[in-house]
Amino acid sequence: MPCERLLSVLTCPLCPAALEHTAGALRCAGRHTFDIARHGYVSLLTGHRRAPSADSPDMVRSRAAFLGAGHYGPLARTLARLASELAPPDATVLDAGAGTGHYLAAVLDALPRALGLGLDSSVHALRAAARAHARAEAARWDVWQPWPVRTGGADLVLNVFAPRNGPEFHRVLGPDGALLVVTPTGRHLRELREPVGLLAVDPRKEERLRRSLDACFRLDRTEPLEYAMRLTAEDVTGLVGMSPTAHHLTAAQLGDRVDRLGAPVSVTASFAVSVFRPLRAPQ
């Protein structure tokens, strides 16, 4: 059940009105009503807005298992540290493309009175995100669309391996807010690319990131994060299963390729963690 402070941040996606909690749903003064699922998230998508392609149940299970094993723990800790530097302890944190809520939970642990809202289009991921942290809520939404969030209502926006809607990031952030973006570098998972058939990271990804945000943000700093992971065959299977490569391989093909790896195997995790500050007005 969304708390009053988070409800003050949300707006009706069909009109500008505020939302109130009533009888297992959120409702605005115009009587637009959005049910809260029994798993705890609220779907703000309507018949006029269809969800884009989203993570499948298998992808969500793979992601939960891989992240739960701690392989991306250094990344979660880096985000938590940066969040504690960038946002007040009672911040409102939005996670755009929150997935299972793993990184949002890490950030909320670092901000003792903060509240979080995760937006994602996958109902399967949102079932996990709604339970990820006691101070987090989850809502189904297409982050490419204008968000059902009050202008200037957020202190911190997270964007971890997710679509980047620069104008909406800017609109929902307060003037002293910050945007934290994580992208993989060209070295990320390089040992698995040929043997397993992982899709390659676009070498111009960082350039595209900057272009997508240049009109609304200035880059404050970027922290590189790179380390070696020791992965079992099960870990590699889960890692591939949570990625877009999963759409291009059958289970048998993946199993055969992982077997030939001779796991355990050392695999590079390599990320760029960037801090952006909003410009006073979009240029």
N, C-alpha and C positions, 0 to 999 in steps of 0.2 A: 504493500500500500504506500504510494508516494507520500512523503512528508510535506508539510505546508511550504517549506522553503523551496523544495524542488518543484512543487506545483506552481509556485510563483514565477518560475522560470519557463515552464511549458506554456504554449498557447495552442488554441484549437487550429488544426491544419486547414479547416474550411472557412474560418473567419478569424478576425484578430482577437477574439475574446479569450479571457483566461479560462482555465479548466479547474473544476472542483471534483473532489472524490465523492461518489455517491453510489451506494448499493452495488459494489463490485465493478464499477466503471468510472471513467472520467467523463464529465459533461460540462459543456459551456452554457452561457446564458442563452444562446440560440438553440439550445436543446440538441446539439450535435453530441452523440454519445459514442464512447470508445471503450469496449469491454477490456477488463483486466483478465488475462488468461489465468487458468488455475495454476500455471507454473510461475506466475508472478509478474510477467511482463505485460505491457499494454501495447496493442497494435493501433497506431495512429494512421496507418495506410487505409485509404478508402477505396471504393470501387472506381473512383476517378484516377487513382494512382496505383499502378501495379508495381510490385516489387521486382527489382532486377534479379538476374541470376544470383543465387545465394549458396552458401555452404550446405552441403548435403549432410544427413545424419552421420555417414561414415567419415566425412571430412572433419566434422565436429568431434567425433569420438577420437580420431587420430590426433587432433590438435590438443584435446584435453589430456590425453595420455602423454604426449611428447612434452608439453609444457609442465605437466604435473611431475615429470621425472627430473625437472630442474635444468634441462639443457640450455634454455634461454634465461636462466636465472641472472647472469650478469647483466643482461639487457634490462630485465625488470628492476634490478637494483639501481642501474644507471638512471632510469626514468624516475624512480622514487627519489633519488638524490637530487636530480635536477628540479623535480616538482617542489621539493621542500625549499629550494633556493628561489624559485620563481613565483610561488603562490602563497598566500596567507594560510595559516592553519585551518581557517574556517572557509576555505575556498569552495566554489562551485566548479566542478570538473566535468567536462563533456568529453566523451570518447567517441569519435566518429569512425564507424566500422569496428565496433568494440569486440566482435567475435564472442568468445566465452567470458569476457570480462577479466581475463588474467592480468593484464597490465593496469587496467583501471583499479583493480583491487590492490596491487602493489603501491600505486600512487596514493590511494586513500589511506593505506597503512602509514604512509609517511606524513600525512596531513591529518592530525588527530581529530579535528572537528569538521573536516571537509565532507561534502556530499557529492556523489557522482551520478551521472546519467550516461548510460551506454546506448548508442544508436546503431542498429544493424538491421539488415533485411532478412536474415536467416532466423526462422522461428526456432530451429534446432540449436543454434548458437545462443539465442536469447534465453532459452530455458536454463542454460548454464549461467549466463550473465546475470540473470535475475537473482541467482543464489551466490554470486561471486563474493559479495561483501555486504555486511549489515548496513552500510551507509550508501549502497549503490542501488539504483533502479535501472530498468532496461525498457526500451521502447523500440517497436518495429518501425523502421523508416528507411526510405531510400535517400542516402546522404547526398546524392546528386541533385535532389530537389530542395527548394527553400525549406529550411528546418522549422518545425513547430516549437521554436525557442525564442524567448524574448530578446530583443536587441540589447546587447551589452550585458546579458545575464550571466556570462561565464567569466571566471578568472583564469582558467587554463583549459585548452583544448588539446587532446591527444589524438594523434593520427599515426597508427603503427601498421605498416604494410597495407594501407587501406586507401580508397579513393580520396582525392583531395579537391574539395570544393572551396577554393580560396575566398570567393566573395562571402560565402556563409561563415567560414571561419572568422573572417574579419567582422562581419555584422554581429555575431553573437558574443564576441570578446569585448570586455571592457577596455578602456584606453590604456590601462596599465597591465592588461592581461598578456598571456604568452601562448604560443603555439609550439608544441613539441611534436616533431615529425621523425619517424624512423624509416629509413630505406636500406635495403641490402646493397652492399658494394659488389663490384665485379668479381671479388674473390670469395663471396659467400657460397659455401657448399661446393667449391670448385672440384673437390675430389669425387663428387657423385655425378657430375654432369655427363661425362661420357659413359661410365659403366652402367648408370641407372637410366640415363636419358632425361635428366632434369632439364627443364626449360631454362635457357640462359638469361641472366640479368641483362637488361638493355644497357649497353655501355654509356648511353646518354641519359640515363635515368636521373642523375643529379641535375643535369642541365634542364631537363624537362620539369623537375621539381621547382627549380628556381623560377623558370618562366611562368609556371602556374600560379606562383605566389607573389611575383615581383610587383604587381599592380597594387597589392594590398598590404604587403609586409616588407620589413627589412630583416635580413639575416643577422642575428645577433652573434651566433657562433655555431660551429659544428664540432662535435666530439666523435672521433673514430673509436670504435670498439671492435676488437678482433681477438679471438682466442680459439683454441683447439677443443673440440668435443670428442670424447671417446664413445662411439655409438655401437650398440649391438645390432644384430640383424633385425630384431623387433623395433629398435629405435629408428633405424633407417626406413623400415616399412611405414612406420607412423609418420615420419617426417615427409616422405613422398606422398603419403595418403592425405596429408593436410594441405598439400600444395596444388596449384593448377595442373601439374603433371599428372595427377591422379585421373584426370579426365581423358588422358591419352594412353593409359596402360591398363591392361586387364590384370586381375589379381595374379593370374598364372605368370604373365610376363614379368610383373614386378617381383614375384617370389623367385623366379629363375635368376633374374639379374642380381638380386640381393644375395642369393646363395653363392653366386660367382664372385662376390666381393671378398669373401673370406673374413667376414666380420668377427670380432670387433675391428672397427676402422677409425682412424683419426680423421675428423672432418672439420674444416675451417668455418667458424661463424664470424661474419664480418658485416658490420653495420655502420651507417652514418646516422648519428643522433643530432638533429638540428633544432636550434631554438630560434624562433621567429617572433618579432615584435610587430604589432599592428601599426601601420601608418595612421596618422590622424584622420585622413580621408583617402579613399581609393583614388588613385591617379587616373 
